[in-house]
Amino acid sequence: MTTAPRALAVLTAAVGVLLATSCATTGTAATDPDHTSADDRAAGSTPVDPETAKQRMIAAVDDTTRRLGGTWSTETGPDYPESCVLPDGTPGAHWAYLVRRDSSGDPVHDTAVLTALWEQQGMHIDRWGTDESPEIVGRDGPDTATLGLTAWPGRYSVEATSICFPGDPDQL
């Protein structure tokens, strides 16, 4: 398999992992309605609305790409909501967003910086890949269900899914 099709296959797999595992709880905290923890959302707090979920996810991606530097372009989303399941088992919806940069940096340094930041925000971090081509995903953050970095030589991507919110994605 050549580099371009292999990279596309890896990117597709990474997005699939994010989307398959991204259904999170929803809510707002009494002390800061714009930033909730996964624990607050799991406790059954008031659900987030679709527009707030989208804007918080975009802001989290923008913050991540700003920290990594460079010029980023949108690969996909957030154009339409997708299905997820709320903590009470009812159907919900979430947004997905993927941006890329056709250059790389220092993957070891960049993943360490993002891991520390995301852990400070209360996320649980999953790691895959190698030092040269790492993938990290932060789960259950204050503004996203998942937020990930895939760092290949010559290309970085940042993927996110929003907090799951009430509603039928086909009706939004």
N, C-alpha and C positions, 0 to 999 in steps of 0.2 A: 504494500500500500504506500503511495507517495505521501509526502508531508502534508499537502493541502487536504486530501481526502481524510487522512488520519486525524488531522487537527479538527476538521469538521465533525468527524465521528466522536472524538473526545468531547468537543463542545456540546454536541447533541446529547451525549450521555450525561454530561455535567448538568445541563438544563433539566434533563429528565429526572435526575436525582433530586434536584432542588424542587421541582414541581411535585414529584411523588411524595416528598416528605415535608411539604411546606405548610400543611394545614395547621394553623395555630389558633389559640383562643383569642378573644377580643375583649376590649374594655378600656376604661379610663380610670385613672387613679384619682382619689379625692384631693390629693395634694398637688398634682400636676396633670391636668387632663390631656395634655399633648404628649406625655411620655409615660407609658405604663410598663410595668414589668410583666413577664410571663406569669408570675405568681398572682399579680393583680387581675390579669385577664382570666386565669384559671379559677379565681375566686368568684367569677360570675358578675363582674362589674358591667356597667353599661357598655353595649357594643359600639364599636367605631363605625362611622358611616363610610360609604364607598369613596367619596372624594377625599376625606381625611386619610383613609388608608392609603390611597394612591399618592397623595402629596407627601406623607411621611416616608413612604418607601422611596420615592424619587429623591427626597432630601437625604436619606441615608446613603443612597448610591452616589449622589453628588458629593457628599462629605468624603466618602471612600475614594472616589476618583480624584478629588482635590488633594487629598493626602498623598496619593500615588503620583500626581503630576501628569503632564503630557496632555495630548489632545485625544478626546474620546468621541466615539460615534455610536449612535443607537443601532443595535443589531435587531432588536425586537421589543415591542411593547412600549409602554403599557396601553395598548389600544382597546382591549376588551377584557372583561373579567372572565375568570375560569372557575370551575367548581372546586369547593373544599367542604369540609364538614366542621361545624361548630362544636364546641365542647359538649353541648347537650345532645349531640347526634343529629341535629337538624342540618339540612343543606345550607351552604353559604357560598360565598364567592371571594375571590382574591385576585389581585393583579400580579402580573409577572413582567419583569424588566431586565434587559440584557444590554450592556454596553461593552465596547471593546476599544482597545488601543493597539495599533499595529507597531508597537515597540515594547520592549521589556525593560526592566530595571534590574534591581538586585532581589531576586525572588526570596532568598533567605531573610534578608532585612525587611522586605515589604510584608511578608507573611508574619514575621515576628511583631512588627508594628501594629498590623491589623488585628492579630490575635490578642495582643495586650489591650488594645482599644475595645474590641468587642467583648472580651472577658470583663473589662471594667464596666461595660454597659449591661452585664448580666447574661450575656449569650453563652451558650454551650458550643464548643468548637469541635468540629470534625476535621480530620486531616487525611489527605490521600496524596498519592504521587511521590515524587522524589524531591531532593533539594533543588535540582535543576528545573523541574516542572511540577511545582507543588499546587495543590488545590486545598483551600480551606473554606469551610462553611460555618458561619455563626447562626445558631438557631435560637428562636424564642427571644429576640431582642425587643427593645422598647418600641421600635418603629417598623419592624419587619418580622415575618415568620422565619425567613432565611435571607442571608446576605453572604455571598461567596466571592472569592477571588480564585481564578484559574490563571496561573502564570506559566506560559510556555515560552521557550526561547523565541523572541521576536514578536510576541503577542500576549497581551493580558486581556482578560474579560472579567467583568463584575456582573454578577447575576443576583437578582433579588425577587422575593415574593412578598407581597404585603400581608398584613394581618388579615385573617379570615373575618369577613363581615356578613351580617344577615342579608339574604336576598338570593334571588335566582339569577345566575349570570346571563341567562338568555333573555331576561326581562330588563336588564340594566342598560 
